[in-house]
Amino acid sequence: MLQQKVRVSKQFNFEMAHALYGYDGPCRNIHGHTYHLRVTIKGYPITDDSDVKLGMVMDFGNLKKVVMEEIISIYDHALVLNDSAPYVKNELLTTEFEKVFTVPFQPTCENLMLMFLEKIRPYFTGDLELVGVELRETPTSYAEWRLEDNEG
């Protein structure tokens, strides 16, 4: 059989809130979403008959472990705010709530997706390429990154 590269994806769901500081619409208020994150990698399926992962590009369990540790376990049921917003200095945010994060950018779907990309990118080197990340904020609105759009 001809060796061919294959893309495999895994989807994750989590709850997270944010506010867009200075925005001119309702998203300036704290609000939450059920986010759907899809991570896609590309590689050759393992052909070594002695490898227990025979036929896999990457064990879905290993992909899940990376994303759970680097993203989901941190940001699920969290609040993410722009560190430029004056209300982030309110100590009630950190004394009353466990998972409040400030970031040095506007926490839009696009920027959050790029932050997640950078957190998991180091895990995919060599024969495994991270080729796509998609973050759905609503059923009809999402941001996506594709390696092919960013090469050369």
MDTraj code that builds the backbone (N, CA, C; nanometers):
import mdtraj as md
import numpy as np

residues = "MET LEU GLN GLN LYS VAL ARG VAL SER LYS GLN PHE ASN PHE GLU MET ALA HIS ALA LEU TYR GLY TYR ASP GLY PRO CYS ARG ASN ILE HIS GLY HIS THR TYR HIS LEU ARG VAL THR ILE LYS GLY TYR PRO ILE THR ASP ASP SER ASP VAL LYS LEU GLY MET VAL MET ASP PHE GLY ASN LEU LYS LYS VAL VAL MET GLU GLU ILE ILE SER ILE TYR ASP HIS ALA LEU VAL LEU ASN ASP SER ALA PRO TYR VAL LYS ASN GLU LEU LEU THR THR GLU PHE GLU LYS VAL PHE THR VAL PRO PHE GLN PRO THR CYS GLU ASN LEU MET LEU MET PHE LEU GLU LYS ILE ARG PRO TYR PHE THR GLY ASP LEU GLU LEU VAL GLY VAL GLU LEU ARG GLU THR PRO THR SER TYR ALA GLU TRP ARG LEU GLU ASP ASN GLU GLY".split()
xyz = np.array([
    [0.0853, -0.1191, 0.0000],
    [0.0000, 0.0000, 0.0000],
    [0.0894, 0.1249, 0.0000],
    [0.0523, 0.2209, -0.0814],
    [0.1261, 0.3462, -0.0934],
    [0.1150, 0.4267, 0.0359],
    [0.2277, 0.4719, 0.0854],
    [0.2289, 0.5547, 0.2071],
    [0.1711, 0.6917, 0.1749],
    [0.0668, 0.7324, 0.2453],
    [0.0005, 0.8599, 0.2212],
    [-0.0144, 0.9358, 0.3526],
    [-0.0022, 1.0675, 0.3435],
    [-0.0266, 1.1502, 0.4616],
    [-0.1771, 1.1570, 0.4874],
    [-0.2114, 1.1569, 0.6148],
    [-0.3507, 1.1596, 0.6576],
    [-0.3673, 1.2683, 0.7624],
    [-0.4807, 1.3382, 0.7565],
    [-0.5167, 1.4358, 0.8596],
    [-0.6108, 1.3687, 0.9586],
    [-0.5859, 1.3912, 1.0869],
    [-0.6779, 1.3450, 1.1909],
    [-0.7120, 1.4640, 1.2793],
    [-0.8365, 1.4665, 1.3249],
    [-0.8846, 1.5786, 1.4063],
    [-0.9532, 1.5271, 1.5314],
    [-0.9506, 1.6086, 1.6337],
    [-1.0246, 1.5806, 1.7569],
    [-1.0918, 1.7093, 1.7988],
    [-1.2163, 1.6961, 1.8449],
    [-1.2933, 1.8125, 1.8891],
    [-1.3088, 1.8095, 2.0395],
    [-1.3069, 1.9284, 2.0981],
    [-1.3207, 1.9469, 2.2425],
    [-1.4257, 2.0541, 2.2670],
    [-1.4995, 2.0406, 2.3744],
    [-1.6012, 2.1383, 2.4116],
    [-1.5734, 2.1877, 2.5519],
    [-1.5890, 2.3169, 2.5726],
    [-1.5700, 2.3732, 2.7058],
    [-1.6461, 2.5044, 2.7168],
    [-1.6675, 2.5467, 2.8396],
    [-1.7398, 2.6705, 2.8689],
    [-1.6389, 2.7769, 2.9106],
    [-1.6544, 2.8963, 2.8586],
    [-1.5639, 3.0045, 2.8958],
    [-1.6357, 3.1372, 2.8751],
    [-1.6021, 3.2342, 2.9597],
    [-1.6592, 3.3679, 2.9487],
    [-1.5491, 3.4672, 2.9138],
    [-1.5909, 3.5787, 2.8548],
    [-1.4968, 3.6853, 2.8234],
    [-1.5742, 3.8155, 2.8100],
    [-1.5020, 3.9234, 2.7964],
    [-1.5595, 4.0549, 2.7689],
    [-1.4615, 4.1274, 2.6776],
    [-1.5152, 4.2047, 2.5854],
    [-1.4305, 4.2784, 2.4923],
    [-1.4263, 4.4247, 2.5352],
    [-1.3196, 4.4606, 2.6037],
    [-1.3029, 4.5949, 2.6578],
    [-1.3012, 4.6989, 2.5467],
    [-1.3865, 4.8024, 2.5606],
    [-1.3902, 4.9115, 2.4646],
    [-1.4692, 4.8819, 2.3384],
    [-1.5227, 4.7637, 2.3273],
    [-1.5986, 4.7246, 2.2076],
    [-1.7285, 4.8049, 2.2003],
    [-1.7795, 4.8263, 2.0790],
    [-1.8981, 4.9099, 2.0609],
    [-2.0289, 4.8302, 2.0515],
    [-2.0302, 4.7084, 2.1002],
    [-2.1513, 4.6264, 2.0957],
    [-2.1715, 4.5514, 2.2257],
    [-2.2691, 4.4634, 2.2312],
    [-2.3023, 4.3941, 2.3554],
    [-2.1910, 4.3042, 2.4089],
    [-2.0963, 4.2663, 2.3270],
    [-1.9866, 4.1799, 2.3736],
    [-1.8884, 4.2516, 2.4655],
    [-1.9114, 4.3812, 2.4899],
    [-1.8288, 4.4522, 2.5886],
    [-1.8634, 4.4051, 2.7295],
    [-1.9823, 4.3436, 2.7441],
    [-2.0261, 4.2895, 2.8725],
    [-1.9725, 4.1479, 2.8908],
    [-1.9527, 4.1094, 3.0157],
    [-1.9107, 3.9718, 3.0425],
    [-2.0214, 3.8787, 2.9959],
    [-1.9820, 3.7802, 2.9170],
    [-2.0762, 3.6812, 2.8656],
    [-1.9988, 3.5532, 2.8346],
    [-2.0695, 3.4435, 2.8250],
    [-2.0026, 3.3165, 2.8034],
    [-2.0490, 3.2451, 2.6787],
    [-1.9704, 3.1451, 2.6418],
    [-1.9994, 3.0623, 2.5251],
    [-1.9673, 2.9171, 2.5572],
    [-2.0317, 2.8284, 2.4864],
    [-1.9868, 2.6903, 2.4800],
    [-1.8955, 2.6848, 2.3587],
    [-1.7655, 2.6780, 2.3844],
    [-1.6675, 2.6762, 2.2760],
    [-1.6475, 2.5331, 2.2258],
    [-1.6234, 2.5229, 2.0968],
    [-1.5901, 2.3957, 2.0333],
    [-1.4544, 2.4162, 1.9659],
    [-1.3560, 2.3441, 2.0135],
    [-1.2198, 2.3545, 1.9623],
    [-1.1878, 2.2278, 1.8843],
    [-1.1449, 2.2452, 1.7596],
    [-1.1035, 2.1300, 1.6789],
    [-0.9564, 2.1462, 1.6443],
    [-0.8808, 2.0422, 1.6694],
    [-0.7370, 2.0398, 1.6413],
    [-0.7127, 1.9328, 1.5352],
    [-0.6400, 1.9703, 1.4296],
    [-0.6115, 1.8783, 1.3203],
    [-0.4611, 1.8657, 1.3019],
    [-0.4159, 1.7426, 1.2954],
    [-0.2742, 1.7148, 1.2699],
    [-0.2635, 1.6308, 1.1432],
    [-0.1426, 1.6278, 1.0877],
    [-0.1188, 1.5526, 0.9646],
    [0.0085, 1.4716, 0.9807],
    [0.0049, 1.3511, 0.9293],
    [0.1233, 1.2665, 0.9325],
    [0.0973, 1.1356, 0.8606],
    [0.1968, 1.0495, 0.8631],
    [0.1832, 0.9177, 0.8021],
    [0.1361, 0.8175, 0.9068],
    [0.0405, 0.7331, 0.8740],
    [0.0037, 0.6262, 0.9669],
    [0.1239, 0.5350, 0.9914],
    [0.1364, 0.4882, 1.1124],
    [0.2467, 0.3989, 1.1507],
    [0.2333, 0.2674, 1.0747],
    [0.3442, 0.2218, 1.0175],
    [0.3424, 0.0988, 0.9370],
    [0.4202, -0.0154, 1.0012],
    [0.4850, 0.0093, 1.1119],
    [0.5636, -0.0923, 1.1813],
    [0.4684, -0.1915, 1.2491],
    [0.4683, -0.3160, 1.2005],
    [0.3784, -0.4193, 1.2543],
    [0.3988, -0.4459, 1.4031],
    [0.5146, -0.4133, 1.4556],
    [0.5407, -0.4391, 1.5974],
    [0.4947, -0.3241, 1.6878],
    [0.4521, -0.2141, 1.6295],
    [0.4073, -0.0972, 1.7063],
    [0.2596, -0.1127, 1.7402],
    [0.2253, -0.0982, 1.8672],
    [0.0847, -0.1115, 1.9090],
    [-0.0030, -0.0014, 1.8506],
    [0.0581, 0.1032, 1.7988],
    [-0.0155, 0.2132, 1.7355],
    [-0.0227, 0.1962, 1.5838],
    [-0.0027, 0.0741, 1.5361],
    [-0.0047, 0.0426, 1.3936],
    [-0.1301, 0.1007, 1.3287],
    [-0.1092, 0.1741, 1.2184],
    [-0.2196, 0.2306, 1.1435],
    [-0.2642, 0.3672, 1.1900],
    [-0.2092, 0.4169, 1.2995],
    [-0.2482, 0.5479, 1.3536],
    [-0.1478, 0.6553, 1.3142],
    [-0.1969, 0.7744, 1.2878],
    [-0.1089, 0.8906, 1.2740],
    [-0.0636, 0.9313, 1.4135],
    [-0.1596, 0.9406, 1.5044],
    [-0.1339, 0.9686, 1.6458],
    [-0.2515, 0.9118, 1.7237],
    [-0.2243, 0.8520, 1.8338],
    [-0.3304, 0.8007, 1.9200],
    [-0.4189, 0.9181, 1.9626],
    [-0.5505, 0.9072, 1.9401],
    [-0.6414, 1.0149, 1.9799],
    [-0.6286, 1.0448, 2.1297],
    [-0.5966, 0.9438, 2.2091],
    [-0.5774, 0.9645, 2.3532],
    [-0.4601, 1.0564, 2.3822],
    [-0.3534, 1.0454, 2.3032],
    [-0.2374, 1.1333, 2.3220],
    [-0.2697, 1.2765, 2.2803],
    [-0.3449, 1.2900, 2.1716],
    [-0.3879, 1.4229, 2.1285],
    [-0.4777, 1.4860, 2.2347],
    [-0.5684, 1.4070, 2.2883],
    [-0.6579, 1.4553, 2.3938],
    [-0.5791, 1.5009, 2.5163],
    [-0.4789, 1.4248, 2.5545],
    [-0.3985, 1.4589, 2.6721],
    [-0.3341, 1.5969, 2.6573],
    [-0.2765, 1.6243, 2.5408],
    [-0.2113, 1.7531, 2.5158],
    [-0.3117, 1.8675, 2.5287],
    [-0.4230, 1.8559, 2.4595],
    [-0.5212, 1.9648, 2.4584],
    [-0.5868, 1.9818, 2.5950],
    [-0.6143, 1.8722, 2.6621],
    [-0.6748, 1.8820, 2.7960],
    [-0.5808, 1.9526, 2.8934],
    [-0.4531, 1.9163, 2.8913],
    [-0.3570, 1.9750, 2.9845],
    [-0.3268, 2.1211, 2.9530],
    [-0.3114, 2.1540, 2.8268],
    [-0.2681, 2.2880, 2.7883],
    [-0.3819, 2.3893, 2.7733],
    [-0.5039, 2.3412, 2.7494],
    [-0.6136, 2.4345, 2.7229],
    [-0.7352, 2.4074, 2.8107],
    [-0.7977, 2.2933, 2.7951],
    [-0.9279, 2.2679, 2.8569],
    [-0.9217, 2.2739, 3.0092],
    [-0.8251, 2.2079, 3.0704],
    [-0.8189, 2.2075, 3.2171],
    [-0.7953, 2.3475, 3.2747],
    [-0.7391, 2.4347, 3.1954],
    [-0.7107, 2.5718, 3.2399],
    [-0.8289, 2.6639, 3.2130],
    [-0.8842, 2.6581, 3.0935],
    [-0.9817, 2.7591, 3.0512],
    [-1.1281, 2.7174, 3.0634],
    [-1.1561, 2.5915, 3.0918],
    [-1.2955, 2.5513, 3.1083],
    [-1.3534, 2.6190, 3.2320],
    [-1.4660, 2.6833, 3.2173],
    [-1.5341, 2.7591, 3.3230],
    [-1.4462, 2.8718, 3.3785],
    [-1.3755, 2.9376, 3.2889],
    [-1.2896, 3.0503, 3.3256],
    [-1.3456, 3.1789, 3.2643],
    [-1.2938, 3.2896, 3.3149],
    [-1.3238, 3.4226, 3.2618],
    [-1.1934, 3.4802, 3.2091],
    [-1.1938, 3.5272, 3.0844],
    [-1.0745, 3.5832, 3.0220],
    [-1.1020, 3.7291, 2.9876],
    [-1.0125, 3.8166, 3.0368],
    [-1.0302, 3.9609, 3.0194],
    [-0.9034, 4.0252, 2.9651],
    [-0.9211, 4.1324, 2.8908],
    [-0.8105, 4.2127, 2.8399],
    [-0.7434, 4.2820, 2.9587],
    [-0.6128, 4.2675, 2.9729],
    [-0.5461, 4.3277, 3.0896],
    [-0.5410, 4.4800, 3.0844],
    [-0.5848, 4.5408, 2.9741],
    [-0.5945, 4.6867, 2.9658],
    [-0.7218, 4.7397, 3.0314],
    [-0.8171, 4.6540, 3.0554],
    [-0.9450, 4.6979, 3.1115],
    [-0.9275, 4.7389, 3.2578],
    [-0.9811, 4.8535, 3.2978],
    [-0.9634, 4.8987, 3.4364],
    [-1.0267, 4.8055, 3.5390],
    [-1.1295, 4.7329, 3.5033],
    [-1.1964, 4.6460, 3.5999],
    [-1.1147, 4.5222, 3.6367],
    [-1.0069, 4.4915, 3.5640],
    [-0.9263, 4.3753, 3.6015],
    [-0.8476, 4.4000, 3.7297],
    [-0.8405, 4.5260, 3.7722],
    [-0.7695, 4.5578, 3.8962],
    [-0.8585, 4.5381, 4.0191],
    [-0.9843, 4.5052, 3.9995],
    [-1.0758, 4.4814, 4.1102],
    [-1.0393, 4.3490, 4.1763],
    [-0.9957, 4.3547, 4.3007],
    [-0.9481, 4.2343, 4.3682],
    [-1.0577, 4.1305, 4.3890],
    [-1.1831, 4.1702, 4.3813],
    [-1.2909, 4.0723, 4.3929],
    [-1.2840, 3.9677, 4.2812],
    [-1.2342, 4.0078, 4.1671],
    [-1.2231, 3.9126, 4.0565],
    [-1.1363, 3.7929, 4.0936],
    [-1.0286, 3.8184, 4.1656],
    [-0.9380, 3.7081, 4.1987],
    [-0.9626, 3.6484, 4.3365],
    [-1.0253, 3.7225, 4.4247],
    [-1.0525, 3.6650, 4.5567],
    [-1.1830, 3.5859, 4.5594],
    [-1.2772, 3.6230, 4.4760],
    [-1.4073, 3.5561, 4.4750],
    [-1.4193, 3.4472, 4.3694],
    [-1.3330, 3.4524, 4.2675],
    [-1.3424, 3.3574, 4.1577],
    [-1.2075, 3.2897, 4.1365],
    [-1.2100, 3.1624, 4.1040],
    [-1.0871, 3.0842, 4.0912],
    [-1.0166, 3.0985, 3.9564],
    [-1.0915, 3.1115, 3.8515],
    [-1.0328, 3.1041, 3.7181],
    [-1.0584, 3.2324, 3.6405],
    [-0.9847, 3.3360, 3.6759],
    [-0.9914, 3.4627, 3.6044],
    [-0.8534, 3.4861, 3.5447],
    [-0.8487, 3.5030, 3.4138],
    [-0.7220, 3.5238, 3.3447],
    [-0.7253, 3.6561, 3.2708],
    [-0.6153, 3.7275, 3.2799],
    [-0.6017, 3.8483, 3.1992],
    [-0.4980, 3.8190, 3.0911],
    [-0.5239, 3.8739, 2.9743],
    [-0.4361, 3.8513, 2.8604],
    [-0.3991, 3.9863, 2.8001],
    [-0.2827, 3.9962, 2.7368],
    [-0.2369, 4.1243, 2.6822],
    [-0.2951, 4.1542, 2.5435],
    [-0.4165, 4.1108, 2.5209],
    [-0.4829, 4.1333, 2.3924],
    [-0.6333, 4.1284, 2.4142],
    [-0.7061, 4.1722, 2.3150],
    [-0.8520, 4.1640, 2.3191],
    [-0.8913, 4.0161, 2.3049],
    [-0.9673, 3.9588, 2.4005],
    [-0.9971, 3.8156, 2.3954],
    [-1.1102, 3.7799, 2.2973],
    [-1.0871, 3.8138, 2.1715],
    [-1.1795, 3.7767, 2.0653],
    [-1.1623, 3.6279, 2.0345],
    [-1.2550, 3.5734, 1.9614],
    [-1.2444, 3.4338, 1.9192],
    [-1.1134, 3.4120, 1.8427],
    [-1.0795, 3.5067, 1.7549],
    [-0.9577, 3.4947, 1.6743],
    [-0.8330, 3.4905, 1.7628],
    [-0.8238, 3.5844, 1.8563],
    [-0.7045, 3.5916, 1.9408],
    [-0.6956, 3.4761, 2.0387],
    [-0.8087, 3.4313, 2.0916],
    [-0.8077, 3.3152, 2.1812],
    [-0.7619, 3.1908, 2.1056],
    [-0.8107, 3.1747, 1.9829],
    [-0.7703, 3.0608, 1.9014],
    [-0.6197, 3.0632, 1.8752],
    [-0.5645, 3.1815, 1.8469],
    [-0.4201, 3.1916, 1.8244],
    [-0.3408, 3.1623, 1.9515],
    [-0.3927, 3.2032, 2.0669],
    [-0.3274, 3.1709, 2.1943],
    [-0.3269, 3.0198, 2.2160],
    [-0.4379, 2.9538, 2.1899],
    [-0.4449, 2.8091, 2.2054],
    [-0.3497, 2.7395, 2.1092],
    [-0.3414, 2.7891, 1.9875],
    [-0.2482, 2.7354, 1.8881],
    [-0.1054, 2.7370, 1.9428],
    [-0.0654, 2.8505, 1.9973],
    [0.0720, 2.8625, 2.0481],
    [0.0980, 2.7710, 2.1681],
    [-0.0038, 2.7421, 2.2455],
    [0.0129, 2.6531, 2.3611],
    [0.0370, 2.5080, 2.3199],
    [-0.0255, 2.4645, 2.2108],
    [-0.0119, 2.3234, 2.1722],
    [0.0884, 2.2989, 2.0599],
    [0.1254, 2.4017, 1.9902],
    [0.2152, 2.3867, 1.8746],
    [0.3458, 2.3133, 1.9059],
    [0.4110, 2.3383, 2.0200],
    [0.5379, 2.2696, 2.0474],
    [0.5283, 2.1170, 2.0568],
    [0.4090, 2.0640, 2.0750],
    [0.3919, 1.9191, 2.0879],
    [0.3919, 1.8461, 1.9536],
    [0.3867, 1.9211, 1.8460],
    [0.3746, 1.8598, 1.7142],
    [0.4948, 1.8982, 1.6296],
    [0.5937, 1.8098, 1.6322],
    [0.7187, 1.8340, 1.5601],
    [0.7535, 1.7081, 1.4810],
    [0.8515, 1.7204, 1.3991],
    [0.8962, 1.6039, 1.3224],
    [0.7916, 1.5592, 1.2230],
    [0.7535, 1.4318, 1.2312],
    [0.6585, 1.3751, 1.1358],
    [0.5145, 1.4182, 1.1601],
    [0.4846, 1.4707, 1.2782],
    [0.3495, 1.5170, 1.3083],
    [0.3421, 1.6679, 1.2894],
    [0.2539, 1.7110, 1.2023],
    [0.2370, 1.8546, 1.1777],
    [0.1012, 1.8997, 1.2296],
    [0.1008, 2.0083, 1.3035],
    [-0.0242, 2.0726, 1.3406],
    [-0.0660, 2.1545, 1.2193],
    [-0.1789, 2.1201, 1.1582],
    [-0.2170, 2.1861, 1.0334],
    [-0.3453, 2.2664, 1.0434],
    [-0.4186, 2.2514, 1.1545],
    [-0.5424, 2.3271, 1.1659],
    [-0.5916, 2.3377, 1.3086],
    [-0.6413, 2.4556, 1.3414],
    [-0.7083, 2.4794, 1.4698],
    [-0.8309, 2.5633, 1.4382],
    [-0.9439, 2.5193, 1.4913],
    [-1.0689, 2.5921, 1.4713],
    [-1.1344, 2.6111, 1.6076],
    [-1.1768, 2.7333, 1.6362],
    [-1.2465, 2.7630, 1.7615],
    [-1.3833, 2.8198, 1.7270],
    [-1.4878, 2.7453, 1.7615],
    [-1.6264, 2.7887, 1.7397],
    [-1.6767, 2.8557, 1.8657],
    [-1.7214, 2.9781, 1.8495],
    [-1.7756, 3.0551, 1.9608],
    [-1.9276, 3.0372, 1.9698],
    [-1.9895, 3.0214, 1.8561],
    [-2.1324, 2.9916, 1.8469],
    [-2.1469, 2.8878, 1.7359],
    [-2.2662, 2.8310, 1.7203],
    [-2.2821, 2.7322, 1.6126],
    [-2.2528, 2.7879, 1.4729],
    [-2.2608, 2.9197, 1.4554],
    [-2.2410, 2.9762, 1.3222],
    [-2.1214, 3.0705, 1.3114],
    [-2.0448, 3.0863, 1.4191],
    [-1.9323, 3.1815, 1.4182],
    [-1.8067, 3.1141, 1.4716],
    [-1.6999, 3.1221, 1.3938],
    [-1.5762, 3.0594, 1.4379],
    [-1.4560, 3.1251, 1.3721],
    [-1.3408, 3.0971, 1.4304],
    [-1.2128, 3.1406, 1.3754],
    [-1.1310, 3.0156, 1.3470],
    [-1.0540, 3.0198, 1.2405],
    [-0.9713, 2.9045, 1.2106],
    [-0.8331, 2.9463, 1.1627],
    [-0.7374, 2.8610, 1.1932],
    [-0.5994, 2.8777, 1.1485],
    [-0.5647, 2.7529, 1.0692],
    [-0.5005, 2.7738, 0.9558],
    [-0.4534, 2.6639, 0.8724],
    [-0.3067, 2.6867, 0.8403],
    [-0.2271, 2.5839, 0.8575],
    [-0.0842, 2.5920, 0.8276],
    [-0.0602, 2.6385, 0.6848],
    [-0.1361, 2.5866, 0.5915],
    [-0.1153, 2.6201, 0.4496],
    [-0.1320, 2.7681, 0.4210],
    [-0.2115, 2.8386, 0.5044],
    [-0.2294, 2.9831, 0.4859],
    [-0.1109, 3.0626, 0.5389],
    [-0.0238, 2.9988, 0.6138],
    [0.0840, 3.0691, 0.6830],
    [0.2218, 3.0223, 0.6423],
    [0.2305, 2.9458, 0.5385],
    [0.3602, 2.8987, 0.4914],
    [0.4151, 2.9908, 0.3821],
    [0.5467, 3.0080, 0.3872],
    [0.6225, 3.0765, 0.2867],
    [0.5663, 3.2007, 0.2361],
])
top = md.Topology()
chain = top.add_chain()
for i, resn in enumerate(residues, 1):
    res = top.add_residue(resn, chain, resSeq=i)
    for name in ("N", "CA", "C"):
        top.add_atom(name, md.element.get_by_symbol(name[0]), res)
traj = md.Trajectory(xyz[None], top)
